[in-house]
Amino acid sequence: MDSLWPKPQLKLRDLRDFLALLEKRELLRRIDTEVSPKLELTEISSHVLHQGGPALLFENVAGHSQPVLCNLFGTRERIGLALGSDDPEAMQQLGTLLAALRQPNAPKSISDAWSKLPLLKEVLKMAPRHETRAVC
């Protein structure tokens, strides 16, 4: 593998695309029953999250006209999908990369420096880019 983090396999343009993907895979549950934003909504969200359940879209929140989206990144699977990866091992790779970036070790020899070249390549790819054709 030439990269420590795999290239995104899924093409998600925006939150709507991500929600459509989650819905298609039955990882999002729409709730149209009216819920109170005080304690009820958070209790339901907390319970579902601890059970490893789906993301929740409360469409009828008492006293509010906007829906509320909860637990969107509540599982490793959904985090991976949000990052464009359908590979369950991708989160492990991401964790390894982030751990290496958090506590980098100075190379002890030329061969050790050479072995760290893939990590350097990953860091250089993370530089900010100017997007000329952004969606919004």
Buried (B, 14 or more C-beta within 10 A) or exposed (E): EEEBBBEEEBEBEEEEEBBEBBBEEEBBBBBEEEBEEEEBBBEBBEEBBEEEBBBBBBBBBEEEEEBBBBBBEBBBBBBBBBBBBBEEEBBEBBEEBEEBEEEEEEEEEEEEEEEBEBBEEBBEEEEEEEEEEEEE
